[in-house]
Amino acid sequence: MRVIFMGTAELAGASLRALCADQEFQVVAVVTQPDRPKGRELKLTPSPVKELALARKLPVLQPERARAPGFVEELQACQPDVIAVAAYGQILPRAILDLPVFGCVNVHTSLLPKYRGAAPIQWAILNGDPETGVTIMEMDAGLDTGPILAQATTPIRPEDNAQTLHDRLAEMGARLLVQTLPLYAAGQVLPQPQPAEGASYARKITKEDGRLDWSQPARALLNRIRAFTPWPGAYTHLEERGQRRLLKIWSAEVAPDRHGAPGEILKADRSGLEVGCGDSALALKTVQLEGGRRLTPEAFLAGHPLPAGQRFVSLDH
């Protein structure tokens, strides 16, 4: 089966590797977003998918837009049986959707129709969902609205954050993709319309989403920390020498039997760092002051002693 693969983000790499490893498929081209400036020097940097494709000596196409003049003709020349898409980052026009023999098939990291859109992994954790999964869908002109070909579920574990869940779902999606495509092409998998009920939209994450509002319950704050680790990171502000400095919180636990005013430091000693919330408290496990390293509470407090009763500040950054 001749496959064009379209993907950009790290999540897509697992699907490309799975397609390359299976003799059922011949990856005839890889389409990814153009190199983008990154870092302080704004050096042009290839996407993770481009790096993987070049390492495997696969042809790479990088149109600025999927609707760019001549791009459809380039795809047509590859004579694909199917276009497989994962975390590509652009809406595909009808001319591309209709081009392959078996259309375009997408790997989406939620149990559609729940969490259509850009950030299904983060919103599933933020909302405290007990499980999530992956969907292989036949693409249409809408945003993640196409018929479902296959789904697989996984529990969201208490220790999961967005990175660990991302990695698990990436591998699950890759396995399900290579299992589904041959059955789909043989007519043994029939597309099923998405249910009309239960649809929701997972909007793109912003840096502001990481801000911790200490008036919220401890469980909700813990979910926010998990959902936005590693990016954008959950943060609060600390008053230090008359200045407010940003403090990132990388991991924490609920301290159900502790109570105090929102943001109040209830304990700050060698045994731990606890902060009052709207309900219960959070025991912080890994923190990072802006410009510094990630530290345990004990190591952090050695250089930044915090008196009990001081408060973390919830404000925009």
N, C-alpha and C positions, 0 to 999 in steps of 0.2 A: 504494500500500500504506500503510495507516494504522499508524503506529508510535508506541508509547509507549517512551520511552528512560529507562532507569534507570542512573544513574551518579553518582559523587561525586568521586572523586580526579581529579587532573590527567590521568592516563592516559586517562580516559573522554572527555575533550574532543575528541580527534581523531575518535572514532567519531561523536559528535554532530555535529561539523562536516561529516563526510562524508555523513551522512544528510540534513542540511539542504541540502547542495549538489547532491544527486541528485534529479532530478524524479520518479524512480520512487517516492519516499517522501514522505509527509506526516507530520511529527512533530506529533502531536496533544496530547502532554503530556510533560513532563520530570519525573521523580521523583528527588529527591536527599535526602541526609541534612539534618536541621535545621542551621541556623547554629550554630556552636560558638564558645566563647570562645577567643581566641588572643592571644598577645603578653603583655607585662608588665601591660597594663591590662585583660586578659581581655575585650577588646571582641568582641562577637558578630560572627563573620565568615562570609559565605556560602561555600559550596564552589565550587571552580573551575567545576563544571558549572552551578551556579545562575547564576553571573555570565555565563557564555556563553549560557544560555537566556534570561535577561532581556535581554541585548543583542540577541537575535534575536526578542524579543517572544513567546516561547513560554510557554504556561501551565506553572507550576511547582507541584508537590506536594511537601510535606516532612513526611511522617509520622514520628513518633519511632520507630515500629516498623512493619514491613511487615504485622504482624498487627493493627494498630490498628483498633478498631471503625469501620466505615464506609468504610475505605480501599478495600476490594475493590469496593464499590459505585461509588466515584469512578472507579476504573479502568474498570469495566464501562460507565459512562456515556460513556467516550471511544470505545467500540466499536473497539478495536484489532484489526488483523489479526495483529500480532506485537508482543511486548515484547522489545526489544533491551537487553541488560544488559552493562555494563562497569564494573568496579571500583566497584560500588554499596556494598558493605560489610555487607550483611545476607543471611541465608538467606531465600529466598522460600517462603511456605507453599504447599501444594498448591492452595489456592483461586486463587492468582494464577498458578501454573504452568499451570493448566487453563483460564484465562480467555480468552486470545486464540485466534483461529482456528488459527494456526500455532504456538501455544505460545510459550515464552520461549527466546531464543537468547542465549548468552553469549560475550563475547570474553575469552579467557584467554591470558595471556602466557607460555605454556610449550607444549611438545609433549606434551600429555596422552597417557597417564596420569602422566607424570613431573611432579613439582612441582605437585600439587594444593595449594590453600590460598593464604595471604595474600601470600607474598613469593617468587614463583617467579624473578623477575629476579635478586634478590640471591643466592639459593642456587645458581643456575646458575653465576654468576661465582665465588662462594666455592669451589665444588667443582671449578673448573677445567674445566668442560665446553667442548668445542670449538665447539658450536653450540647454539642454542635456537630458539624460534619462537613462533608464535601458533596458537591453536586456536579455531575457531568450533564451539560445541557446543550441542546441544539440552539444555536444563536439565531435571534431575529433582530429586528430593527430597534427594539426597546432596550432598556437598561436591565440586564439580567432577568428578562421576562420570558425567555424561550422555553420550549417544552423540555421536560426532564427525561434523561436517558438512564441515569443511575444515581444512587446516593449511598453513602456510608456514614455511620455515626461514630462518635467517640465521646466519652464523658469529659467534662472540663474538671480536671483534678484540682484539689485545693492548692497544690504547689505550682500550678500552671501560671505563667504570665504570657503576654502576647508573643514573646519569642519562642517559648517552648511549644505553645499550641500551634503557632505558625509552622514550626519545623515538622510537627507530627502531621498536620493537615496537608502540608506540601507533599510528604511521602505518601499519605493516603490517596491524595488526588492523583498523583502520578501512577500509582498501582491501578486505581480504578479507571483511569484514562486508557491504559494499554489493554486492560481487560475488556473494556466496553467497545472500543473502536471496531475491532474485527466483527463482533456480534452485531453491531449497528450496521456495518457495511453489508453483512449477510442477511439483513432483514430480520434478525432474531431478537432485536431490541426495538421496540416501538416507542417513539416519543410520546410522553404523557403530558398534557397541558398542566401548567402549574395550578394548584388550587386557588380559587378566588379569594379565600379567606386566609388570614395570617400573614399577609404581605407586609413587609416593613423595609425601611431604607436606612442603610448604615452610611451616614455622610462621612466625608473625609475628615481626618483628625487634624486639629490645629494645636499649636503649643499651649494655648490657653486651656485646653482640655485637661492638661496635667495639673492645674492649680488645685490645691486641696482646700476645701471649705470645711473647717473644723466643726462647724455646727451640724454637719451631716453625721449619721450613725457610723460607728467604727467599721462595721461590715461594709458599708457603701464606700468608705474611704479606702479600705483594703482592696476592694474590687477595682477602684480607680488606679491604685498603685500597680496592681497586677496587669490591668488592661493597657496601661501606658508605659510599661517597661518592655523594651528599652527606649522607645521614642513615643512622645516627646519627653517622657520622664515625669513622675509626680513630684511636685515641689511645694514648698512653703517659704516663708521668710523669717529670718532670725535677726533680732536686734543685737548688734555687737559693736561696742565702742561708739555708740551714737549713730551707727549706720545700719541700714537694713540690707542683709545679704541673703541671696537665694540659697536654699538648702534642698537638695534633691533627696528623695527617699526611695531607695531601690527595693527594699523588702521590709515587711512588718508582719505582725500577728495581732489579732484581736485579744485584748485583755478584758474579758467579759465582767470580771468582778471589780474592776477599777472605774472610778467615776470622778469627774471634775469638770470645770468650765471648759468650753470649747477652746482648744489651742493651748490650754494650761499645761505646763510641764509638771507632771505629778511625781515623777521620779527621775533623777539624773545622777546615777552613781555607778560603781563598778558592776552592780547587778543588773543594770539596764536603763533604758530611756523610754519613759511612758508619757503619753500625751492624751489629755482629755478630749472627748469628741461629743457630739450631740447626744450620743448614747454609748455607754461604755468608754473604752479607751483603746489606743493603739500602742503596742510595744514595738518600737522601731528596731530593726535588725541590721540594716545597712544604710548608711547616709553618706552624703557627699556635699561639702560646702563648695560653692562656685569657685573654680580655680584650683580645687584640691582633689584628693584621691578618695575613692570609696573606702569607708572605714566602718568598723564595728562601733557600736555606741561607746564602749569602753575606750577605744583608741581615739575616737572623736572628742570625748569629754576630757581626755587628758590634755588636749590643746585648747579646748573651748569649754571651760566649765560653765554649766548652766544652773543657776539657782532654782530650786523648786518654787513654783508660783509664777515664774516668768512665762510669757505666752509666745507661741509662734503666731505670726501675722499672716492672715489670708488677704492678699491683695494681688492685683494684676502685675505682670512683669513685662 
